[in-house]
Amino acid sequence: MIAMLRGEVVSRCADHIVLLCGGVGYRVSVSAQTLGHVPALGGQVTLHTHLISREDGLLLYGFHSAQEKDLFLMLLSVQAIGPKLAIAVLSGGQPRELLAAIAAGNARRFQSVPGIGKRTAERIIVELREKVGHPERASDSTPLRAEIGEDDPRLLAAAGLWELGYTPGEAELLLEGAEGERAEELIADALRRSHRRVSAA
């Protein structure tokens, strides 16, 4: 595994750079955020990297900070998020801003990314919020619903299922196909469907 590279910038494009390290040129895909920290041609830069092996070749991704790399790996764990889409998400803001959006349940923050619709944005929140955590919750007894807001019934329903003890993954499965305009209706329909499936089994 290539975990880090330091070398001379010999090519600088919109979505990747080429680093010359020990006589070998490495093509490294980067986010717009990382590209902003890459010096002009001839400069030296150090990047945290992650190598992805596929049948059609090896893909190397580079990050200005370890935090950005960690967020990239978390995004890859989300269903329907591949490396290119994860890089597009990272290009949309500083890692701390994106992590704060996940912790706050702000799905709209991710809907502005090309290729990410409402359902995928919600999936990012549902699958990663527990991993990201919420640093303020340890000293704040504000209910989870208040943290998320009152404008997204499906996210509120997911939050309600979390409060009932379901994991984010279980909540997402329960809400698939659930009908209703309000969070309470979605939760009730999701639980009814779950009970019917258990009874049928």
Accessible surface in RSA format (square Angstrom, percent):
REM  Atomic radii and reference values for relative SASA: ProtOr
REM  Chains: A
REM  Algorithm: Lee & Richards
REM  Probe-radius: 1.40
REM  Slices: 20
REM RES _ NUM      All-atoms   Total-Side   Main-Chain    Non-polar    All polar
REM                ABS   REL    ABS   REL    ABS   REL    ABS   REL    ABS   REL
RES MET A   1   162.46  84.1  85.48  56.6  76.98 183.3  88.09  74.9  74.37  98.5
RES ILE A   2    53.57  30.5  49.40  36.8   4.17  10.1  53.57  38.6   0.00   0.0
RES ALA A   3    56.10  51.6  50.22  77.5   5.88  13.4  50.22  70.7   5.88  15.6
RES MET A   4   100.63  52.1  80.65  53.4  19.97  47.6  51.10  43.4  49.53  65.6
RES LEU A   5    16.68   9.3  14.20  10.2   2.48   6.2  16.68  11.7   0.00   0.0
RES ARG A   6   145.78  61.2 125.33  63.9  20.45  48.7  51.38  70.2  94.41  57.2
RES GLY A   7     4.98   6.1   0.00   N/A   4.98   6.1   4.98  13.7   0.00   0.0
RES GLU A   8    61.35  35.2  60.96  46.1   0.38   0.9   6.29  12.2  55.06  45.0
RES VAL A   9     0.38   0.2   0.00   0.0   0.38   0.9   0.00   0.0   0.38   1.0
RES VAL A  10    62.20  40.9  38.34  34.7  23.86  57.5  42.35  36.8  19.85  53.8
RES SER A  11    34.09  28.8  31.42  41.9   2.68   6.2  17.12  36.5  16.97  23.8
RES ARG A  12   101.69  42.7  71.00  36.2  30.70  73.1  16.22  22.2  85.47  51.8
RES CYS A  13    51.00  38.6  41.22  46.0   9.78  23.0  18.92  47.9  32.08  34.6
RES ALA A  14    92.11  84.7  66.39 102.5  25.72  58.5  72.84 102.6  19.27  51.0
RES ASP A  15    83.41  58.4  81.26  80.9   2.15   5.1  34.06  80.2  49.35  49.2
RES HIS A  16    28.35  15.5  28.35  19.7   0.00   0.0  17.28  17.8  11.07  12.9
RES ILE A  17     0.00   0.0   0.00   0.0   0.00   0.0   0.00   0.0   0.00   0.0
RES VAL A  18    34.04  22.4  34.04  30.8   0.00   0.0  34.04  29.6   0.00   0.0
RES LEU A  19     0.00   0.0   0.00   0.0   0.00   0.0   0.00   0.0   0.00   0.0
RES LEU A  20    70.95  39.5  64.48  46.1   6.47  16.3  64.48  45.3   6.47  17.4
RES CYS A  21    21.34  16.1  13.62  15.2   7.72  18.1  16.60  42.1   4.74   5.1
RES GLY A  22    86.15 106.2   0.00   N/A  86.15 106.2  46.47 127.5  39.68  88.9
RES GLY A  23    68.64  84.7   0.00   N/A  68.64  84.7  32.19  88.3  36.45  81.6
RES VAL A  24    76.88  50.6  74.13  67.1   2.75   6.6  76.88  66.8   0.00   0.0
RES GLY A  25    46.50  57.3   0.00   N/A  46.50  57.3  11.89  32.6  34.61  77.5
RES TYR A  26    61.32  28.6  58.36  33.2   2.96   7.7  25.86  19.4  35.46  43.7
RES ARG A  27   131.91  55.4 117.97  60.1  13.94  33.2  56.46  77.2  75.45  45.7
RES VAL A  28     0.00   0.0   0.00   0.0   0.00   0.0   0.00   0.0   0.00   0.0
RES SER A  29    23.94  20.2  23.84  31.8   0.10   0.2   6.67  14.2  17.27  24.2
RES VAL A  30     1.86   1.2   0.00   0.0   1.86   4.5   0.00   0.0   1.86   5.1
RES SER A  31     0.03   0.0   0.03   0.0   0.00   0.0   0.02   0.0   0.01   0.0
RES ALA A  32    55.70  51.2  43.35  66.9  12.36  28.1  44.03  62.0  11.67  30.9
RES GLN A  33    46.27  25.9  40.75  29.8   5.52  13.1   8.61  18.3  37.67  28.6
RES THR A  34     0.08   0.1   0.08   0.1   0.00   0.0   0.04   0.1   0.04   0.1
RES LEU A  35    26.04  14.5  26.04  18.6   0.00   0.0  26.04  18.3   0.00   0.0
RES GLY A  36    64.30  79.3   0.00   N/A  64.30  79.3  32.74  89.8  31.57  70.7
RES HIS A  37    91.28  49.9  67.09  46.6  24.19  61.9  47.94  49.4  43.34  50.4
RES VAL A  38     7.00   4.6   0.00   0.0   7.00  16.9   0.25   0.2   6.76  18.3
RES PRO A  39    46.09  33.6  33.49  30.5  12.60  45.8  46.09  38.1   0.00   0.0
RES ALA A  40    77.11  70.9  63.64  98.2  13.47  30.6  68.44  96.4   8.67  23.0
RES LEU A  41   114.68  63.9  89.75  64.2  24.93  62.7  90.06  63.2  24.62  66.3
RES GLY A  42    44.78  55.2   0.00   N/A  44.78  55.2  22.54  61.9  22.24  49.8
RES GLY A  43    21.57  26.6   0.00   N/A  21.57  26.6  20.21  55.5   1.35   3.0
RES GLN A  44    96.94  54.2  74.74  54.6  22.20  52.9  36.61  77.9  60.34  45.8
RES VAL A  45    13.41   8.8  10.63   9.6   2.78   6.7  13.41  11.7   0.00   0.0
RES THR A  46    51.18  36.4  38.51  39.0  12.67  30.2  33.33  44.8  17.85  27.0
RES LEU A  47     1.10   0.6   1.10   0.8   0.00   0.0   1.10   0.8   0.00   0.0
RES HIS A  48    46.84  25.6  46.84  32.6   0.00   0.0  18.78  19.4  28.06  32.7
RES THR A  49     0.00   0.0   0.00   0.0   0.00   0.0   0.00   0.0   0.00   0.0
RES HIS A  50    33.18  18.1  33.18  23.1   0.00   0.0  19.58  20.2  13.61  15.8
RES LEU A  51    38.85  21.6  31.36  22.4   7.48  18.8  31.36  22.0   7.48  20.1
RES ILE A  52    27.29  15.5  24.48  18.2   2.80   6.8  27.29  19.6   0.00   0.0
RES SER A  53    87.04  73.5  59.00  78.7  28.04  64.6  32.18  68.5  54.86  76.9
RES ARG A  54   118.54  49.8 100.06  51.0  18.48  44.0  33.69  46.0  84.85  51.4
RES GLU A  55   192.01 110.2 147.10 111.3  44.92 106.9  70.90 137.1 121.12  98.9
RES ASP A  56   132.15  92.6  89.67  89.3  42.48 100.4  52.24 122.9  79.91  79.7
RES GLY A  57    31.44  38.8   0.00   N/A  31.44  38.8  30.75  84.4   0.69   1.6
RES LEU A  58   120.45  67.1  92.20  66.0  28.25  71.0  92.20  64.8  28.25  76.0
RES LEU A  59    64.75  36.1  62.55  44.7   2.21   5.5  64.75  45.5   0.00   0.0
RES LEU A  60    15.16   8.4  10.10   7.2   5.06  12.7  10.10   7.1   5.06  13.6
RES TYR A  61    10.00   4.7  10.00   5.7   0.00   0.0   3.36   2.5   6.64   8.2
RES GLY A  62     0.04   0.1   0.00   N/A   0.04   0.1   0.00   0.0   0.04   0.1
RES PHE A  63     0.00   0.0   0.00   0.0   0.00   0.0   0.00   0.0   0.00   0.0
RES HIS A  64    83.94  45.9  72.06  50.1  11.87  30.4  45.72  47.1  38.21  44.5
RES SER A  65    35.07  29.6  32.29  43.1   2.78   6.4  30.38  64.7   4.68   6.6
RES ALA A  66    50.80  46.7  47.49  73.3   3.31   7.5  47.62  67.1   3.18   8.4
RES GLN A  67    83.92  46.9  77.10  56.3   6.82  16.2  28.71  61.1  55.21  41.9
RES GLU A  68     4.00   2.3   4.00   3.0   0.00   0.0   2.55   4.9   1.45   1.2
RES LYS A  69    35.28  17.2  35.28  21.6   0.00   0.0  14.31  12.9  20.97  22.3
RES ASP A  70    80.56  56.4  78.16  77.8   2.40   5.7  22.89  53.9  57.67  57.5
RES LEU A  71     1.10   0.6   0.89   0.6   0.21   0.5   0.89   0.6   0.21   0.6
RES PHE A  72     0.00   0.0   0.00   0.0   0.00   0.0   0.00   0.0   0.00   0.0
RES LEU A  73    65.73  36.6  57.40  41.1   8.33  20.9  57.85  40.6   7.88  21.2
RES MET A  74    41.68  21.6  39.25  26.0   2.44   5.8  32.36  27.5   9.32  12.3
RES LEU A  75     0.33   0.2   0.33   0.2   0.00   0.0   0.33   0.2   0.00   0.0
RES LEU A  76    47.99  26.7  27.42  19.6  20.57  51.7  27.60  19.4  20.39  54.9
RES SER A  77    61.18  51.7  26.85  35.8  34.33  79.1  37.89  80.7  23.29  32.6
RES VAL A  78     2.83   1.9   0.00   0.0   2.83   6.8   0.20   0.2   2.62   7.1
RES GLN A  79   118.53  66.3 107.25  78.4  11.27  26.8  40.22  85.6  78.31  59.4
RES ALA A  80    71.11  65.4  29.80  46.0  41.30  94.0  49.30  69.4  21.80  57.8
RES ILE A  81    10.31   5.9   0.00   0.0  10.31  24.9   0.80   0.6   9.52  25.8
RES GLY A  82    30.06  37.1   0.00   N/A  30.06  37.1  24.75  67.9   5.31  11.9
RES PRO A  83    11.87   8.6  11.87  10.8   0.00   0.0  11.87   9.8   0.00   0.0
RES LYS A  84   176.77  86.2 167.98 103.1   8.79  20.9 113.27 102.0  63.50  67.6
RES LEU A  85    36.02  20.1  32.33  23.1   3.70   9.3  34.01  23.9   2.02   5.4
RES ALA A  86     0.00   0.0   0.00   0.0   0.00   0.0   0.00   0.0   0.00   0.0
RES ILE A  87    18.29  10.4  18.29  13.6   0.00   0.0  18.29  13.2   0.00   0.0
RES ALA A  88    33.76  31.0  22.89  35.3  10.87  24.7  28.78  40.5   4.99  13.2
RES VAL A  89     0.73   0.5   0.59   0.5   0.15   0.4   0.59   0.5   0.15   0.4
RES LEU A  90     0.96   0.5   0.51   0.4   0.44   1.1   0.51   0.4   0.44   1.2
RES SER A  91    36.57  30.9  22.93  30.6  13.64  31.4  17.31  36.9  19.27  27.0
RES GLY A  92    37.72  46.5   0.00   N/A  37.72  46.5  22.83  62.7  14.89  33.3
RES GLY A  93     6.00   7.4   0.00   N/A   6.00   7.4   5.63  15.5   0.37   0.8
RES GLN A  94    58.89  32.9  58.58  42.8   0.31   0.7  10.30  21.9  48.60  36.9
RES PRO A  95    12.94   9.4  12.94  11.8   0.00   0.0  12.94  10.7   0.00   0.0
RES ARG A  96   157.87  66.3 151.10  77.0   6.77  16.1  57.33  78.4 100.54  60.9
RES GLU A  97    82.12  47.1  73.45  55.6   8.67  20.7  32.52  62.9  49.60  40.5
RES LEU A  98     1.86   1.0   1.86   1.3   0.00   0.0   1.86   1.3   0.00   0.0
RES LEU A  99    32.15  17.9  31.18  22.3   0.97   2.4  31.96  22.4   0.19   0.5
RES ALA A 100    58.81  54.1  48.75  75.2  10.06  22.9  55.56  78.2   3.25   8.6
RES ALA A 101     8.45   7.8   3.23   5.0   5.22  11.9   7.92  11.2   0.53   1.4
RES ILE A 102     0.25   0.1   0.25   0.2   0.00   0.0   0.25   0.2   0.00   0.0
RES ALA A 103     7.03   6.5   7.03  10.9   0.00   0.0   7.03   9.9   0.00   0.0
RES ALA A 104    41.29  38.0  38.38  59.2   2.91   6.6  38.70  54.5   2.60   6.9
RES GLY A 105     3.60   4.4   0.00   N/A   3.60   4.4   0.00   0.0   3.60   8.1
RES ASN A 106    64.67  44.6  58.08  56.1   6.59  15.9  16.62  40.0  48.05  46.4
RES ALA A 107     4.29   3.9   1.96   3.0   2.33   5.3   1.96   2.8   2.33   6.2
RES ARG A 108   157.25  66.0 148.06  75.5   9.19  21.9  60.08  82.1  97.17  58.9
RES ARG A 109    65.40  27.5  58.40  29.8   7.00  16.7  31.67  43.3  33.73  20.4
RES PHE A 110     0.68   0.3   0.68   0.4   0.00   0.0   0.68   0.4   0.00   0.0
RES GLN A 111    68.95  38.6  50.15  36.7  18.80  44.8  12.46  26.5  56.49  42.8
RES SER A 112    88.98  75.2  53.72  71.7  35.26  81.2  54.00 115.0  34.97  49.0
RES VAL A 113    10.17   6.7   6.68   6.0   3.49   8.4   8.56   7.4   1.61   4.4
RES PRO A 114   113.93  83.0  96.53  88.0  17.41  63.3 109.04  90.0   4.89  30.4
RES GLY A 115    70.78  87.3   0.00   N/A  70.78  87.3  37.59 103.2  33.19  74.3
RES ILE A 116     9.27   5.3   0.00   0.0   9.27  22.3   0.98   0.7   8.29  22.5
RES GLY A 117    40.26  49.7   0.00   N/A  40.26  49.7  35.42  97.2   4.84  10.8
RES LYS A 118   103.28  50.4  95.79  58.8   7.49  17.8  79.81  71.8  23.47  25.0
RES ARG A 119   121.64  51.1 118.22  60.3   3.42   8.1  55.42  75.7  66.22  40.1
RES THR A 120    23.54  16.7  22.81  23.1   0.73   1.7   0.94   1.3  22.61  34.2
RES ALA A 121     0.00   0.0   0.00   0.0   0.00   0.0   0.00   0.0   0.00   0.0
RES GLU A 122     7.50   4.3   7.47   5.6   0.03   0.1   6.43  12.4   1.08   0.9
RES ARG A 123    34.92  14.7  32.37  16.5   2.55   6.1   3.24   4.4  31.68  19.2
RES ILE A 124     0.00   0.0   0.00   0.0   0.00   0.0   0.00   0.0   0.00   0.0
RES ILE A 125     0.00   0.0   0.00   0.0   0.00   0.0   0.00   0.0   0.00   0.0
RES VAL A 126     9.07   6.0   9.07   8.2   0.00   0.0   9.07   7.9   0.00   0.0
RES GLU A 127    38.73  22.2  29.03  22.0   9.69  23.1  16.32  31.6  22.41  18.3
RES LEU A 128     0.04   0.0   0.04   0.0   0.00   0.0   0.04   0.0   0.00   0.0
RES ARG A 129    11.24   4.7  10.43   5.3   0.80   1.9   8.04  11.0   3.19   1.9
RES GLU A 130   122.43  70.3  96.77  73.2  25.66  61.1  44.72  86.5  77.71  63.4
RES LYS A 131   121.26  59.2  84.97  52.1  36.29  86.4  70.02  63.0  51.24  54.6
RES VAL A 132    38.17  25.1   8.99   8.1  29.18  70.3  13.75  11.9  24.42  66.2
RES GLY A 133    28.84  35.6   0.00   N/A  28.84  35.6  28.84  79.1   0.00   0.0
RES HIS A 134    39.72  21.7  23.61  16.4  16.11  41.2  14.57  15.0  25.15  29.3
RES PRO A 135   117.21  85.4  85.32  77.8  31.89 115.9 100.03  82.6  17.18 106.8
RES GLU A 136   112.15  64.4 108.57  82.1   3.57   8.5  38.34  74.1  73.81  60.3
RES ARG A 137   108.11  45.4  95.15  48.5  12.96  30.9  18.43  25.2  89.68  54.4
RES ALA A 138   106.29  97.7  59.22  91.4  47.07 107.1  72.49 102.1  33.80  89.5
RES SER A 139   109.37  92.4  68.33  91.2  41.04  94.5  54.18 115.4  55.19  77.3
RES ASP A 140    61.80  43.3  51.74  51.5  10.06  23.8  15.84  37.3  45.96  45.8
RES SER A 141   115.59  97.7  82.78 110.5  32.81  75.6  57.12 121.6  58.48  81.9
RES THR A 142    51.54  36.7  41.92  42.5   9.62  22.9  28.04  37.7  23.50  35.5
RES PRO A 143    83.56  60.9  73.95  67.4   9.61  34.9  83.56  69.0   0.00   0.0
RES LEU A 144     8.23   4.6   6.67   4.8   1.57   3.9   6.67   4.7   1.57   4.2
RES ARG A 145    66.85  28.1  66.85  34.1   0.00   0.0  33.92  46.4  32.93  20.0
RES ALA A 146    58.77  54.0  32.24  49.8  26.53  60.4  38.08  53.6  20.69  54.8
RES GLU A 147    35.97  20.7  11.91   9.0  24.06  57.3  19.25  37.2  16.72  13.7
RES ILE A 148    17.74  10.1   0.91   0.7  16.82  40.6   0.91   0.7  16.82  45.7
RES GLY A 149    23.32  28.8   0.00   N/A  23.32  28.8  23.32  64.0   0.00   0.0
RES GLU A 150   140.29  80.5 109.82  83.1  30.47  72.5  65.29 126.3  75.00  61.2
RES ASP A 151    85.46  59.9  57.67  57.4  27.79  65.7  40.30  94.9  45.16  45.0
RES ASP A 152    18.51  13.0  18.24  18.2   0.27   0.7   9.02  21.2   9.49   9.5
RES PRO A 153    50.73  37.0  50.35  45.9   0.38   1.4  50.73  41.9   0.00   0.0
RES ARG A 154    51.88  21.8  51.24  26.1   0.65   1.5  13.65  18.7  38.23  23.2
RES LEU A 155     4.03   2.2   3.90   2.8   0.13   0.3   3.97   2.8   0.05   0.1
RES LEU A 156    11.33   6.3  11.33   8.1   0.00   0.0  11.33   8.0   0.00   0.0
RES ALA A 157     0.00   0.0   0.00   0.0   0.00   0.0   0.00   0.0   0.00   0.0
RES ALA A 158     0.45   0.4   0.45   0.7   0.00   0.0   0.45   0.6   0.00   0.0
RES ALA A 159     0.00   0.0   0.00   0.0   0.00   0.0   0.00   0.0   0.00   0.0
RES GLY A 160     3.68   4.5   0.00   N/A   3.68   4.5   2.06   5.7   1.62   3.6
RES LEU A 161     0.00   0.0   0.00   0.0   0.00   0.0   0.00   0.0   0.00   0.0
RES TRP A 162    38.83  15.6  24.50  11.9  14.33  33.7  24.79  13.2  14.05  22.8
RES GLU A 163    95.78  55.0  56.48  42.7  39.30  93.6  40.71  78.7  55.06  45.0
RES LEU A 164   109.96  61.2  76.72  54.9  33.25  83.6  81.60  57.3  28.36  76.3
RES GLY A 165    63.66  78.5   0.00   N/A  63.66  78.5  35.69  97.9  27.97  62.6
RES TYR A 166    71.56  33.4  65.11  37.0   6.46  16.8  39.54  29.7  32.02  39.5
RES THR A 167    65.54  46.6  63.41  64.3   2.13   5.1  59.07  79.3   6.47   9.8
RES PRO A 168    12.50   9.1  12.50  11.4   0.00   0.0  12.50  10.3   0.00   0.0
RES GLY A 169    36.58  45.1   0.00   N/A  36.58  45.1  30.65  84.1   5.92  13.3
RES GLU A 170    82.89  47.6  80.42  60.8   2.47   5.9  30.90  59.8  51.99  42.4
RES ALA A 171     0.00   0.0   0.00   0.0   0.00   0.0   0.00   0.0   0.00   0.0
RES GLU A 172    26.90  15.4  23.91  18.1   3.00   7.1  15.92  30.8  10.98   9.0
RES LEU A 173   117.42  65.4 110.94  79.4   6.48  16.3 110.94  77.9   6.48  17.4
RES LEU A 174    14.21   7.9  13.58   9.7   0.62   1.6  13.60   9.5   0.61   1.6
RES LEU A 175     7.23   4.0   7.18   5.1   0.06   0.1   7.23   5.1   0.00   0.0
RES GLU A 176    81.30  46.7  69.75  52.8  11.54  27.5  20.61  39.9  60.69  49.5
RES GLY A 177    50.28  62.0   0.00   N/A  50.28  62.0  36.54 100.3  13.73  30.8
RES ALA A 178     6.11   5.6   0.00   0.0   6.11  13.9   0.00   0.0   6.11  16.2
RES GLU A 179   124.46  71.5 115.18  87.1   9.29  22.1  40.15  77.7  84.31  68.8
RES GLY A 180    38.21  47.1   0.00   N/A  38.21  47.1  14.00  38.4  24.22  54.2
RES GLU A 181   152.26  87.4 136.46 103.2  15.80  37.6  55.87 108.1  96.39  78.7
RES ARG A 182   145.37  61.0 143.29  73.0   2.08   5.0  58.33  79.7  87.03  52.7
RES ALA A 183     5.31   4.9   2.50   3.9   2.81   6.4   2.50   3.5   2.81   7.4
RES GLU A 184    96.17  55.2  89.36  67.6   6.81  16.2  54.09 104.6  42.08  34.4
RES GLU A 185    68.20  39.2  62.77  47.5   5.43  12.9  31.62  61.2  36.58  29.9
RES LEU A 186     6.13   3.4   6.13   4.4   0.00   0.0   6.13   4.3   0.00   0.0
RES ILE A 187    20.08  11.4  20.08  15.0   0.00   0.0  20.08  14.5   0.00   0.0
RES ALA A 188    39.98  36.8  33.73  52.1   6.25  14.2  39.20  55.2   0.78   2.1
RES ASP A 189    16.49  11.6  16.49  16.4   0.00   0.0   2.33   5.5  14.16  14.1
RES ALA A 190     0.00   0.0   0.00   0.0   0.00   0.0   0.00   0.0   0.00   0.0
RES LEU A 191    40.39  22.5  40.39  28.9   0.00   0.0  40.39  28.4   0.00   0.0
RES ARG A 192   125.75  52.8 123.59  63.0   2.16   5.1  57.33  78.4  68.42  41.5
RES ARG A 193    64.47  27.1  63.25  32.2   1.22   2.9   5.47   7.5  59.00  35.8
RES SER A 194    19.92  16.8  19.20  25.6   0.72   1.7   0.50   1.1  19.42  27.2
RES HIS A 195   116.90  63.9 115.46  80.3   1.44   3.7  83.00  85.5  33.90  39.4
RES ARG A 196   138.66  58.2 132.10  67.3   6.56  15.6  72.83  99.5  65.83  39.9
RES ARG A 197   128.63  54.0 119.02  60.7   9.61  22.9  74.76 102.2  53.87  32.6
RES VAL A 198   107.42  70.7  96.46  87.3  10.97  26.4  99.69  86.6   7.73  21.0
RES SER A 199    96.66  81.7  60.48  80.7  36.18  83.4  41.37  88.1  55.29  77.5
RES ALA A 200    93.02  85.5  49.85  76.9  43.18  98.2  62.62  88.2  30.40  80.5
RES ALA A 201   120.02 110.4  50.24  77.5  69.78 158.7  74.83 105.4  45.19 119.7
END  Absolute sums over single chains surface
CHAIN  1 A    10485.2       7949.0       2536.1       5869.7       4615.5
END  Absolute sums over all chains
TOTAL         10485.2       7949.0       2536.1       5869.7       4615.5
